[in-house]
Amino acid sequence: MAGAQRRKRRHEGDTHLRKKWRTKRRTKDLDQIDEDLKEENAAKLLHQEVDDDKPGGGQHYCLHCARYFISQEALKGHFRTKVHKRRLKALEMEPYTIEEAERAGGLGSYIPPKKRKMVTQPTDDGTFNPELEDTDMNYSFIILSSVAP
């Protein structure tokens, strides 16, 4: 008597799927986010034109996590999550540079990376007018202080 055929439990030859799974939820790396935190880039990202292809029209963006949200309330709720707080903690260390790699390889004396204090970005309550005011462009939350480890 023949029973039901047993399912294979091997995943041979599914490398195309494995690559897809690895890159499905890929976000920006920390050094790319560090580049976005600079004043000129942060101003562009926080005050974007309305784009219907992005969630919330591209108006509610978290700089530290590189994510769009559908509303201001969703963005404020995200600021209280563990995911956002972990990202802030990860961004405290300065990004790895070529100069640091050369010093570690013996071309100079090693200087440990500095710690920065990261604070969540200010929220825009809709009162920003780029023609009249330039005070929203002052992002003092980027680097409040440099502290040696």
N, CA, C and O atoms as a GROMACS GRO file, in nm:
protein
  596
    1MET      N    1   0.084  -0.117   0.000
    1MET     CA    2   0.000   0.000   0.000
    1MET      C    3   0.089   0.124   0.000
    1MET      O    4   0.178   0.136   0.084
    2ALA      N    5   0.067   0.212  -0.091
    2ALA     CA    6   0.149   0.332  -0.104
    2ALA      C    7   0.083   0.447  -0.030
    2ALA      O    8  -0.036   0.474  -0.048
    3GLY      N    9   0.161   0.515   0.054
    3GLY     CA   10   0.108   0.629   0.128
    3GLY      C   11   0.128   0.759   0.051
    3GLY      O   12   0.173   0.759  -0.064
    4ALA      N   13   0.094   0.865   0.116
    4ALA     CA   14   0.112   0.997   0.054
    4ALA      C   15   0.260   1.027   0.041
    4ALA      O   16   0.340   0.985   0.125
    5GLN      N   17   0.295   1.097  -0.062
    5GLN     CA   18   0.435   1.126  -0.086
    5GLN      C   19   0.484   1.231   0.015
    5GLN      O   20   0.418   1.332   0.038
    6ARG      N   21   0.600   1.204   0.074
    6ARG     CA   22   0.654   1.294   0.174
    6ARG      C   23   0.716   1.417   0.111
    6ARG      O   24   0.776   1.409   0.003
    7ARG      N   25   0.701   1.528   0.176
    7ARG     CA   26   0.756   1.654   0.128
    7ARG      C   27   0.908   1.656   0.146
    7ARG      O   28   0.959   1.609   0.248
    8LYS      N   29   0.980   1.711   0.048
    8LYS     CA   30   1.126   1.723   0.060
    8LYS      C   31   1.158   1.829   0.164
    8LYS      O   32   1.089   1.930   0.174
    9ARG      N   33   1.262   1.804   0.240
    9ARG     CA   34   1.300   1.901   0.342
    9ARG      C   35   1.434   1.967   0.310
    9ARG      O   36   1.500   2.018   0.400
   10ARG      N   37   1.472   1.966   0.186
   10ARG     CA   38   1.598   2.028   0.145
   10ARG      C   39   1.569   2.151   0.059
   10ARG      O   40   1.469   2.157  -0.013
   11HIS      N   41   1.657   2.244   0.068
   11HIS     CA   42   1.642   2.367  -0.011
   11HIS      C   43   1.761   2.382  -0.104
   11HIS      O   44   1.831   2.484  -0.101
   12GLU      N   45   1.783   2.285  -0.184
   12GLU     CA   46   1.892   2.293  -0.279
   12GLU      C   47   1.845   2.368  -0.402
   12GLU      O   48   1.732   2.349  -0.449
   13GLY      N   49   1.930   2.452  -0.454
   13GLY     CA   50   1.898   2.521  -0.578
   13GLY      C   51   1.802   2.637  -0.562
   13GLY      O   52   1.745   2.682  -0.661
   14ASP      N   53   1.782   2.687  -0.443
   14ASP     CA   54   1.695   2.804  -0.428
   14ASP      C   55   1.777   2.928  -0.393
   14ASP      O   56   1.733   3.012  -0.314
   15THR      N   57   1.895   2.939  -0.452
   15THR     CA   58   1.981   3.054  -0.421
   15THR      C   59   1.918   3.183  -0.469
   15THR      O   60   1.940   3.288  -0.408
   16HIS      N   61   1.839   3.179  -0.575
   16HIS     CA   62   1.775   3.300  -0.622
   16HIS      C   63   1.673   3.349  -0.518
   16HIS      O   64   1.654   3.469  -0.503
   17LEU      N   65   1.610   3.257  -0.448
   17LEU     CA   66   1.517   3.296  -0.343
   17LEU      C   67   1.590   3.347  -0.220
   17LEU      O   68   1.547   3.443  -0.157
   18ARG      N   69   1.701   3.282  -0.187
   18ARG     CA   70   1.778   3.322  -0.070
   18ARG      C   71   1.826   3.467  -0.084
   18ARG      O   72   1.821   3.543   0.012
   19LYS      N   73   1.873   3.504  -0.201
   19LYS     CA   74   1.919   3.641  -0.224
   19LYS      C   75   1.802   3.739  -0.211
   19LYS      O   76   1.819   3.848  -0.156
   20LYS      N   77   1.687   3.700  -0.260
   20LYS     CA   78   1.569   3.786  -0.252
   20LYS      C   79   1.530   3.807  -0.106
   20LYS      O   80   1.496   3.919  -0.068
   21TRP      N   81   1.535   3.701  -0.025
   21TRP     CA   82   1.499   3.714   0.115
   21TRP      C   83   1.597   3.803   0.191
   21TRP      O   84   1.557   3.877   0.280
   22ARG      N   85   1.725   3.795   0.155
   22ARG     CA   86   1.826   3.877   0.223
   22ARG      C   87   1.808   4.024   0.195
   22ARG      O   88   1.832   4.106   0.284
   23THR      N   89   1.767   4.060   0.077
   23THR     CA   90   1.761   4.201   0.037
   23THR      C   91   1.621   4.257   0.041
   23THR      O   92   1.600   4.372   0.000
   24LYS      N   93   1.525   4.181   0.089
   24LYS     CA   94   1.386   4.225   0.086
   24LYS      C   95   1.363   4.350   0.171
   24LYS      O   96   1.298   4.444   0.126
   25ARG      N   97   1.416   4.351   0.291
   25ARG     CA   98   1.392   4.463   0.382
   25ARG      C   99   1.520   4.542   0.408
   25ARG      O  100   1.540   4.591   0.519
   26ARG      N  101   1.603   4.555   0.309
   26ARG     CA  102   1.730   4.624   0.326
   26ARG      C  103   1.707   4.774   0.337
   26ARG      O  104   1.633   4.833   0.258
   27THR      N  105   1.769   4.835   0.437
   27THR     CA  106   1.757   4.979   0.456
   27THR      C  107   1.895   5.042   0.436
   27THR      O  108   1.992   4.974   0.403
   28LYS      N  109   1.900   5.172   0.456
   28LYS     CA  110   2.028   5.243   0.441
   28LYS      C  111   2.125   5.199   0.550
   28LYS      O  112   2.084   5.167   0.662
   29ASP      N  113   2.253   5.197   0.516
   29ASP     CA  114   2.356   5.166   0.613
   29ASP      C  115   2.382   5.288   0.701
   29ASP      O  116   2.340   5.400   0.668
   30LEU      N  117   2.451   5.267   0.812
   30LEU     CA  118   2.474   5.374   0.908
   30LEU      C  119   2.557   5.488   0.850
   30LEU      O  120   2.534   5.604   0.883
   31ASP      N  121   2.654   5.456   0.764
   31ASP     CA  122   2.735   5.564   0.706
   31ASP      C  123   2.653   5.647   0.607
   31ASP      O  124   2.679   5.766   0.592
   32GLN      N  125   2.556   5.586   0.539
   32GLN     CA  126   2.468   5.662   0.450
   32GLN      C  127   2.375   5.752   0.531
   32GLN      O  128   2.348   5.865   0.492
   33ILE      N  129   2.327   5.702   0.644
   33ILE     CA  130   2.241   5.783   0.730
   33ILE      C  131   2.322   5.897   0.791
   33ILE      O  132   2.269   6.008   0.807
   34ASP      N  133   2.448   5.872   0.825
   34ASP     CA  134   2.533   5.977   0.879
   34ASP      C  135   2.551   6.090   0.777
   34ASP      O  136   2.557   6.207   0.814
   35GLU      N  137   2.558   6.054   0.650
   35GLU     CA  138   2.565   6.154   0.544
   35GLU      C  139   2.434   6.234   0.536
   35GLU      O  140   2.436   6.354   0.510
   36ASP      N  141   2.321   6.167   0.558
   36ASP     CA  142   2.191   6.234   0.555
   36ASP      C  143   2.173   6.328   0.673
   36ASP      O  144   2.094   6.422   0.665
   37LEU      N  145   2.243   6.304   0.783
   37LEU     CA  146   2.228   6.388   0.902
   37LEU      C  147   2.296   6.523   0.891
   37LEU      O  148   2.276   6.610   0.976
   38LYS      N  149   2.378   6.543   0.788
   38LYS     CA  150   2.440   6.674   0.769
   38LYS      C  151   2.331   6.776   0.739
   38LYS      O  152   2.227   6.743   0.682
   39GLU      N  153   2.356   6.903   0.778
   39GLU     CA  154   2.252   7.005   0.774
   39GLU      C  155   2.187   7.022   0.637
   39GLU      O  156   2.064   7.027   0.627
   40GLU      N  157   2.268   7.029   0.531
   40GLU     CA  158   2.209   7.054   0.400
   40GLU      C  159   2.126   6.936   0.351
   40GLU      O  160   2.023   6.955   0.286
   41ASN      N  161   2.169   6.814   0.380
   41ASN     CA  162   2.093   6.696   0.339
   41ASN      C  163   1.970   6.677   0.427
   41ASN      O  164   1.864   6.637   0.378
   42ALA      N  165   1.982   6.704   0.556
   42ALA     CA  166   1.869   6.688   0.648
   42ALA      C  167   1.756   6.784   0.612
   42ALA      O  168   1.639   6.748   0.617
   43ALA      N  169   1.793   6.906   0.576
   43ALA     CA  170   1.690   7.004   0.540
   43ALA      C  171   1.613   6.959   0.417
   43ALA      O  172   1.491   6.976   0.410
   44LYS      N  173   1.682   6.902   0.320
   44LYS     CA  174   1.615   6.854   0.199
   44LYS      C  175   1.524   6.736   0.228
   44LYS      O  176   1.415   6.726   0.173
   45LEU      N  177   1.568   6.646   0.315
   45LEU     CA  178   1.489   6.527   0.345
   45LEU      C  179   1.367   6.558   0.432
   45LEU      O  180   1.261   6.497   0.415
   46LEU      N  181   1.381   6.651   0.524
   46LEU     CA  182   1.269   6.682   0.613
   46LEU      C  183   1.164   6.771   0.546
   46LEU      O  184   1.048   6.768   0.586
   47HIS      N  185   1.203   6.848   0.447
   47HIS     CA  186   1.110   6.938   0.379
   47HIS      C  187   1.106   6.905   0.231
   47HIS      O  188   1.152   6.982   0.147
   48GLN      N  189   1.052   6.788   0.199
   48GLN     CA  190   1.045   6.742   0.061
   48GLN      C  191   0.917   6.790  -0.006
   48GLN      O  192   0.820   6.830   0.059
   49GLU      N  193   0.920   6.785  -0.138
   49GLU     CA  194   0.799   6.810  -0.214
   49GLU      C  195   0.703   6.693  -0.193
   49GLU      O  196   0.746   6.582  -0.160
   50VAL      N  197   0.575   6.716  -0.210
   50VAL     CA  198   0.476   6.610  -0.194
   50VAL      C  199   0.493   6.509  -0.307
   50VAL      O  200   0.492   6.545  -0.425
   51ASP      N  201   0.508   6.383  -0.269
   51ASP     CA  202   0.524   6.273  -0.365
   51ASP      C  203   0.423   6.165  -0.329
   51ASP      O  204   0.435   6.101  -0.224
   52ASP      N  205   0.324   6.144  -0.416
   52ASP     CA  206   0.217   6.048  -0.386
   52ASP      C  207   0.263   5.904  -0.387
   52ASP      O  208   0.191   5.816  -0.340
   53ASP      N  209   0.382   5.876  -0.439
   53ASP     CA  210   0.432   5.739  -0.440
   53ASP      C  211   0.488   5.697  -0.305
   53ASP      O  212   0.505   5.578  -0.279
   54LYS      N  213   0.518   5.793  -0.218
   54LYS     CA  214   0.574   5.761  -0.086
   54LYS      C  215   0.464   5.766   0.019
   54LYS      O  216   0.366   5.838   0.002
   55PRO      N  217   0.480   5.690   0.128
   55PRO     CA  218   0.380   5.694   0.234
   55PRO      C  219   0.367   5.834   0.293
   55PRO      O  220   0.467   5.900   0.320
   56GLY      N  221   0.245   5.878   0.313
   56GLY     CA  222   0.220   6.011   0.369
   56GLY      C  223   0.261   6.123   0.277
   56GLY      O  224   0.278   6.236   0.321
   57GLY      N  225   0.278   6.094   0.150
   57GLY     CA  226   0.319   6.196   0.054
   57GLY      C  227   0.464   6.238   0.070
   57GLY      O  228   0.505   6.340   0.014
   58GLY      N  229   0.541   6.162   0.146
   58GLY     CA  230   0.682   6.195   0.167
   58GLY      C  231   0.702   6.308   0.265
   58GLY      O  232   0.811   6.366   0.271
   59GLN      N  233   0.600   6.341   0.345
   59GLN     CA  234   0.609   6.454   0.437
   59GLN      C  235   0.652   6.417   0.578
   59GLN      O  236   0.694   6.504   0.654
   60HIS      N  237   0.643   6.291   0.614
   60HIS     CA  238   0.675   6.247   0.750
   60HIS      C  239   0.790   6.146   0.740
   60HIS      O  240   0.767   6.028   0.713
   61TYR      N  241   0.913   6.194   0.762
   61TYR     CA  242   1.032   6.113   0.740
   61TYR      C  243   1.117   6.110   0.866
   61TYR      O  244   1.139   6.214   0.928
   62CYS      N  245   1.164   5.992   0.903
   62CYS     CA  246   1.256   5.977   1.016
   62CYS      C  247   1.398   5.973   0.959
   62CYS      O  248   1.432   5.880   0.886
   63LEU      N  249   1.478   6.072   0.993
   63LEU     CA  250   1.615   6.080   0.941
   63LEU      C  251   1.702   5.964   0.990
   63LEU      O  252   1.781   5.910   0.913
   64HIS      N  253   1.686   5.927   1.116
   64HIS     CA  254   1.775   5.828   1.174
   64HIS      C  255   1.748   5.687   1.122
   64HIS      O  256   1.840   5.607   1.110
   65CYS      N  257   1.622   5.656   1.093
   65CYS     CA  258   1.585   5.522   1.047
   65CYS      C  259   1.565   5.515   0.897
   65CYS      O  260   1.549   5.406   0.842
   66ALA      N  261   1.565   5.630   0.829
   66ALA     CA  262   1.544   5.639   0.684
   66ALA      C  263   1.411   5.575   0.644
   66ALA      O  264   1.406   5.492   0.553
   67ARG      N  265   1.303   5.614   0.713
   67ARG     CA  266   1.170   5.558   0.687
   67ARG      C  267   1.068   5.670   0.673
   67ARG      O  268   1.079   5.774   0.737
   68TYR      N  269   0.968   5.645   0.588
   68TYR     CA  270   0.855   5.736   0.571
   68TYR      C  271   0.737   5.684   0.650
   68TYR      O  272   0.720   5.563   0.665
   69PHE      N  273   0.654   5.774   0.701
   69PHE     CA  274   0.536   5.738   0.777
   69PHE      C  275   0.414   5.807   0.719
   69PHE      O  276   0.426   5.909   0.651
   70ILE      N  277   0.296   5.750   0.746
   70ILE     CA  278   0.175   5.801   0.682
   70ILE      C  279   0.121   5.926   0.748
   70ILE      O  280   0.047   6.002   0.684
   71SER      N  281   0.155   5.950   0.874
   71SER     CA  282   0.103   6.068   0.943
   71SER      C  283   0.204   6.115   1.048
   71SER      O  284   0.300   6.046   1.081
   72GLN      N  285   0.178   6.234   1.098
   72GLN     CA  286   0.263   6.291   1.203
   72GLN      C  287   0.251   6.209   1.331
   72GLN      O  288   0.349   6.192   1.404
   73GLU      N  289   0.131   6.158   1.360
   73GLU     CA  290   0.110   6.076   1.479
   73GLU      C  291   0.188   5.945   1.470
   73GLU      O  292   0.245   5.899   1.568
   74ALA      N  293   0.190   5.885   1.351
   74ALA     CA  294   0.266   5.762   1.332
   74ALA      C  295   0.415   5.787   1.350
   74ALA      O  296   0.486   5.703   1.405
   75LEU      N  297   0.463   5.902   1.303
   75LEU     CA  298   0.604   5.938   1.318
   75LEU      C  299   0.638   5.958   1.466
   75LEU      O  300   0.742   5.910   1.513
   76LYS      N  301   0.552   6.029   1.539
   76LYS     CA  302   0.576   6.051   1.682
   76LYS      C  303   0.571   5.919   1.759
   76LYS      O  304   0.647   5.899   1.853
   77GLY      N  305   0.482   5.829   1.719
   77GLY     CA  306   0.476   5.697   1.781
   77GLY      C  307   0.602   5.618   1.753
   77GLY      O  308   0.649   5.543   1.840
   78HIS      N  309   0.658   5.633   1.633
   78HIS     CA  310   0.782   5.565   1.597
   78HIS      C  311   0.898   5.612   1.684
   78HIS      O  312   0.985   5.533   1.720
   79PHE      N  313   0.899   5.740   1.719
   79PHE     CA  314   1.007   5.794   1.802
   79PHE      C  315   1.013   5.727   1.938
   79PHE      O  316   1.119   5.728   2.002
   80ARG      N  317   0.903   5.668   1.985
   80ARG     CA  318   0.900   5.603   2.116
   80ARG      C  319   0.931   5.454   2.108
   80ARG      O  320   0.933   5.387   2.212
   81THR      N  321   0.955   5.400   1.990
   81THR     CA  322   0.976   5.256   1.976
   81THR      C  323   1.119   5.216   2.004
   81THR      O  324   1.211   5.299   2.002
   82LYS      N  325   1.138   5.089   2.031
   82LYS     CA  326   1.269   5.033   2.058
   82LYS      C  327   1.356   5.035   1.933
   82LYS      O  328   1.478   5.053   1.942
   83VAL      N  329   1.296   5.018   1.817
   83VAL     CA  330   1.370   5.018   1.691
   83VAL      C  331   1.439   5.153   1.670
   83VAL      O  332   1.556   5.158   1.633
   84HIS      N  333   1.366   5.262   1.694
   84HIS     CA  334   1.423   5.396   1.676
   84HIS      C  335   1.533   5.422   1.780
   84HIS      O  336   1.636   5.480   1.748
   85LYS      N  337   1.510   5.380   1.903
   85LYS     CA  338   1.609   5.404   2.008
   85LYS      C  339   1.736   5.324   1.983
   85LYS      O  340   1.846   5.371   2.013
   86ARG      N  341   1.723   5.203   1.927
   86ARG     CA  342   1.842   5.125   1.892
   86ARG      C  343   1.921   5.193   1.782
   86ARG      O  344   2.044   5.195   1.786
   87ARG      N  345   1.850   5.251   1.685
   87ARG     CA  346   1.918   5.320   1.575
   87ARG      C  347   1.993   5.442   1.626
   87ARG      O  348   2.104   5.469   1.583
   88LEU      N  349   1.933   5.517   1.718
   88LEU     CA  350   2.001   5.632   1.777
   88LEU      C  351   2.128   5.588   1.849
   88LEU      O  352   2.232   5.654   1.839
   89LYS      N  353   2.120   5.477   1.920
   89LYS     CA  354   2.236   5.425   1.992
   89LYS      C  355   2.346   5.382   1.895
   89LYS      O  356   2.464   5.404   1.921
   90ALA      N  357   2.306   5.322   1.782
   90ALA     CA  358   2.404   5.279   1.683
   90ALA      C  359   2.470   5.397   1.614
   90ALA      O  360   2.586   5.388   1.574
   91LEU      N  361   2.398   5.508   1.601
   91LEU     CA  362   2.454   5.626   1.534
   91LEU      C  363   2.542   5.711   1.625
   91LEU      O  364   2.603   5.808   1.579
   92GLU      N  365   2.552   5.675   1.753
   92GLU     CA  366   2.635   5.753   1.845
   92GLU      C  367   2.783   5.745   1.807
   92GLU      O  368   2.856   5.843   1.824
   93MET      N  369   2.827   5.631   1.758
   93MET     CA  370   2.968   5.617   1.718
   93MET      C  371   2.988   5.678   1.580
   93MET      O  372   2.904   5.663   1.491
   94GLU      N  373   3.101   5.746   1.563
   94GLU     CA  374   3.132   5.802   1.432
   94GLU      C  375   3.150   5.690   1.331
   94GLU      O  376   3.197   5.582   1.367
   95PRO      N  377   3.114   5.714   1.205
   95PRO     CA  378   3.130   5.606   1.105
   95PRO      C  379   3.277   5.574   1.078
   95PRO      O  380   3.365   5.658   1.095
   96TYR      N  381   3.300   5.453   1.037
   96TYR     CA  382   3.433   5.403   1.007
   96TYR      C  383   3.485   5.472   0.881
   96TYR      O  384   3.414   5.478   0.781
   97THR      N  385   3.607   5.524   0.885
   97THR     CA  386   3.663   5.597   0.771
   97THR      C  387   3.788   5.527   0.720
   97THR      O  388   3.842   5.437   0.785
   98ILE      N  389   3.832   5.569   0.603
   98ILE     CA  390   3.953   5.514   0.543
   98ILE      C  391   4.075   5.551   0.627
   98ILE      O  392   4.167   5.470   0.643
   99GLU      N  393   4.077   5.673   0.680
   99GLU     CA  394   4.189   5.716   0.764
   99GLU      C  395   4.201   5.628   0.888
   99GLU      O  396   4.311   5.594   0.931
  100GLU      N  397   4.086   5.591   0.946
  100GLU     CA  398   4.088   5.505   1.063
  100GLU      C  399   4.141   5.366   1.026
  100GLU      O  400   4.212   5.304   1.106
  101ALA      N  401   4.107   5.318   0.909
  101ALA     CA  402   4.156   5.187   0.864
  101ALA      C  403   4.308   5.191   0.844
  101ALA      O  404   4.377   5.095   0.877
  102GLU      N  405   4.358   5.301   0.790
  102GLU     CA  406   4.503   5.314   0.770
  102GLU      C  407   4.576   5.321   0.904
  102GLU      O  408   4.683   5.262   0.920
  103ARG      N  409   4.517   5.394   1.000
  103ARG     CA  410   4.581   5.402   1.133
  103ARG      C  411   4.581   5.264   1.200
  103ARG      O  412   4.679   5.228   1.265
  104ALA      N  413   4.474   5.189   1.184
  104ALA     CA  414   4.469   5.056   1.244
  104ALA      C  415   4.566   4.961   1.175
  104ALA      O  416   4.613   4.865   1.236
  105GLY      N  417   4.596   4.988   1.048
  105GLY     CA  418   4.689   4.903   0.974
  105GLY      C  419   4.835   4.939   0.994
  105GLY      O  420   4.922   4.874   0.936
  106GLY      N  421   4.864   5.039   1.075
  106GLY     CA  422   5.003   5.072   1.106
  106GLY      C  423   5.052   5.200   1.044
  106GLY      O  424   5.168   5.235   1.062
  107LEU      N  425   4.967   5.274   0.971
  107LEU     CA  426   5.008   5.400   0.911
  107LEU      C  427   4.964   5.516   0.998
  107LEU      O  428   4.877   5.594   0.959
  108GLY      N  429   5.022   5.529   1.116
  108GLY     CA  430   4.986   5.635   1.208
  108GLY      C  431   4.943   5.576   1.340
  108GLY      O  432   4.932   5.455   1.355
  109SER      N  433   4.918   5.664   1.437
  109SER     CA  434   4.876   5.616   1.568
  109SER      C  435   4.724   5.608   1.572
  109SER      O  436   4.654   5.692   1.515
  110TYR      N  437   4.675   5.507   1.640
  110TYR     CA  438   4.532   5.480   1.645
  110TYR      C  439   4.461   5.582   1.733
  110TYR      O  440   4.503   5.608   1.846
  111ILE      N  441   4.355   5.638   1.682
  111ILE     CA  442   4.269   5.729   1.758
  111ILE      C  443   4.131   5.664   1.764
  111ILE      O  444   4.070   5.641   1.659
  112PRO      N  445   4.080   5.634   1.882
  112PRO     CA  446   3.948   5.570   1.890
  112PRO      C  447   3.839   5.664   1.839
  112PRO      O  448   3.851   5.786   1.854
  113PRO      N  449   3.733   5.610   1.780
  113PRO     CA  450   3.625   5.695   1.731
  113PRO      C  451   3.555   5.766   1.846
  113PRO      O  452   3.543   5.711   1.956
  114LYS      N  453   3.509   5.887   1.821
  114LYS     CA  454   3.443   5.966   1.923
  114LYS      C  455   3.295   5.927   1.934
  114LYS      O  456   3.234   5.883   1.836
  115LYS      N  457   3.241   5.943   2.052
  115LYS     CA  458   3.098   5.920   2.073
  115LYS      C  459   3.026   6.052   2.058
  115LYS      O  460   3.075   6.157   2.100
  116ARG      N  461   2.909   6.045   1.997
  116ARG     CA  462   2.827   6.165   1.980
  116ARG      C  463   2.697   6.143   2.054
  116ARG      O  464   2.653   6.030   2.072
  117LYS      N  465   2.635   6.250   2.097
  117LYS     CA  466   2.505   6.239   2.161
  117LYS      C  467   2.399   6.262   2.054
  117LYS      O  468   2.391   6.370   1.995
  118MET      N  469   2.319   6.160   2.029
  118MET     CA  470   2.214   6.170   1.928
  118MET      C  471   2.080   6.194   1.996
  118MET      O  472   2.047   6.128   2.095
  119VAL      N  473   2.004   6.288   1.943
  119VAL     CA  474   1.872   6.322   1.994
  119VAL      C  475   1.774   6.311   1.878
  119VAL      O  476   1.809   6.342   1.764
  120THR      N  477   1.654   6.268   1.907
  120THR     CA  478   1.552   6.255   1.803
  120THR      C  479   1.527   6.389   1.737
  120THR      O  480   1.531   6.494   1.801
  121GLN      N  481   1.500   6.384   1.607
  121GLN     CA  482   1.480   6.504   1.528
  121GLN      C  483   1.358   6.582   1.576
  121GLN      O  484   1.265   6.523   1.630
  122PRO      N  485   1.358   6.715   1.558
  122PRO     CA  486   1.239   6.793   1.595
  122PRO      C  487   1.127   6.763   1.496
  122PRO      O  488   1.152   6.737   1.378
  123THR      N  489   1.004   6.768   1.545
  123THR     CA  490   0.891   6.744   1.457
  123THR      C  491   0.840   6.876   1.403
  123THR      O  492   0.840   6.978   1.473
  124ASP      N  493   0.798   6.873   1.280
  124ASP     CA  494   0.745   6.992   1.214
  124ASP      C  495   0.595   6.994   1.232
  124ASP      O  496   0.527   6.897   1.197
  125ASP      N  497   0.543   7.101   1.287
  125ASP     CA  498   0.399   7.108   1.311
  125ASP      C  499   0.324   7.173   1.195
  125ASP      O  500   0.207   7.210   1.210
  126GLY      N  501   0.389   7.188   1.081
  126GLY     CA  502   0.322   7.243   0.963
  126GLY      C  503   0.336   7.393   0.949
  126GLY      O  504   0.276   7.452   0.860
  127THR      N  505   0.413   7.456   1.037
  127THR     CA  506   0.426   7.601   1.032
  127THR      C  507   0.550   7.646   0.957
  127THR      O  508   0.578   7.766   0.953
  128PHE      N  509   0.623   7.555   0.897
  128PHE     CA  510   0.746   7.591   0.828
  128PHE      C  511   0.716   7.661   0.697
  128PHE      O  512   0.635   7.612   0.617
  129ASN      N  513   0.780   7.774   0.674
  129ASN     CA  514   0.768   7.847   0.548
  129ASN      C  515   0.910   7.881   0.504
  129ASN      O  516   0.973   7.967   0.565
  130PRO      N  517   0.964   7.815   0.399
  130PRO     CA  518   1.104   7.835   0.362
  130PRO      C  519   1.137   7.977   0.317
  130PRO      O  520   1.253   8.018   0.325
  131GLU      N  521   1.037   8.053   0.269
  131GLU     CA  522   1.065   8.190   0.225
  131GLU      C  523   1.080   8.286   0.343
  131GLU      O  524   1.161   8.379   0.339
  132LEU      N  525   1.002   8.263   0.449
  132LEU     CA  526   1.000   8.356   0.560
  132LEU      C  527   1.098   8.324   0.672
  132LEU      O  528   1.157   8.414   0.731
  133GLU      N  529   1.116   8.197   0.700
  133GLU     CA  530   1.201   8.163   0.814
  133GLU      C  531   1.307   8.061   0.776
  133GLU      O  532   1.287   7.975   0.691
  134ASP      N  533   1.420   8.076   0.842
  134ASP     CA  534   1.531   7.985   0.818
  134ASP      C  535   1.574   7.917   0.948
  134ASP      O  536   1.677   7.850   0.952
  135THR      N  537   1.495   7.934   1.052
  135THR     CA  538   1.533   7.878   1.182
  135THR      C  539   1.512   7.728   1.188
  135THR      O  540   1.578   7.661   1.267
  136ASP      N  541   1.421   7.672   1.107
  136ASP     CA  542   1.400   7.527   1.109
  136ASP      C  543   1.520   7.453   1.052
  136ASP      O  544   1.536   7.334   1.075
  137MET      N  545   1.604   7.524   0.976
  137MET     CA  546   1.719   7.459   0.915
  137MET      C  547   1.833   7.440   1.014
  137MET      O  548   1.932   7.373   0.982
  138ASN      N  549   1.823   7.498   1.132
  138ASN     CA  550   1.927   7.485   1.232
  138ASN      C  551   1.904   7.356   1.310
  138ASN      O  552   1.822   7.352   1.402
  139TYR      N  553   1.974   7.251   1.273
  139TYR     CA  554   1.956   7.121   1.335
  139TYR      C  555   2.067   7.098   1.436
  139TYR      O  556   2.172   7.042   1.404
  140SER      N  557   2.043   7.141   1.557
  140SER     CA  558   2.142   7.123   1.661
  140SER      C  559   2.134   6.984   1.721
  140SER      O  560   2.215   6.949   1.807
  141PHE      N  561   2.038   6.902   1.677
  141PHE     CA  562   2.025   6.767   1.730
  141PHE      C  563   2.128   6.673   1.672
  141PHE      O  564   2.141   6.561   1.721
  142ILE      N  565   2.200   6.712   1.569
  142ILE     CA  566   2.290   6.622   1.500
  142ILE      C  567   2.406   6.583   1.591
  142ILE      O  568   2.424   6.465   1.623
  143ILE      N  569   2.481   6.679   1.632
  143ILE     CA  570   2.594   6.651   1.721
  143ILE      C  571   2.587   6.754   1.834
  143ILE      O  572   2.624   6.870   1.815
  144LEU      N  573   2.540   6.710   1.950
  144LEU     CA  574   2.530   6.803   2.062
  144LEU      C  575   2.663   6.816   2.134
  144LEU      O  576   2.702   6.926   2.175
  145SER      N  577   2.732   6.706   2.147
  145SER     CA  578   2.863   6.713   2.212
  145SER      C  579   2.946   6.594   2.168
  145SER      O  580   2.895   6.486   2.138
  146SER      N  581   3.075   6.615   2.166
  146SER     CA  582   3.167   6.505   2.138
  146SER      C  583   3.229   6.463   2.269
  146SER      O  584   3.287   6.544   2.342
  147VAL      N  585   3.216   6.336   2.299
  147VAL     CA  586   3.267   6.284   2.427
  147VAL      C  587   3.364   6.172   2.395
  147VAL      O  588   3.333   6.082   2.317
  148ALA      N  589   3.481   6.178   2.455
  148ALA     CA  590   3.579   6.070   2.435
  148ALA      C  591   3.531   5.947   2.510
  148ALA      O  592   3.478   5.960   2.620
  149PRO      N  593   3.547   5.826   2.452
  149PRO     CA  594   3.498   5.704   2.519
  149PRO      C  595   3.575   5.670   2.644
  149PRO      O  596   3.545   5.570   2.710
   0.00000   0.00000   0.00000
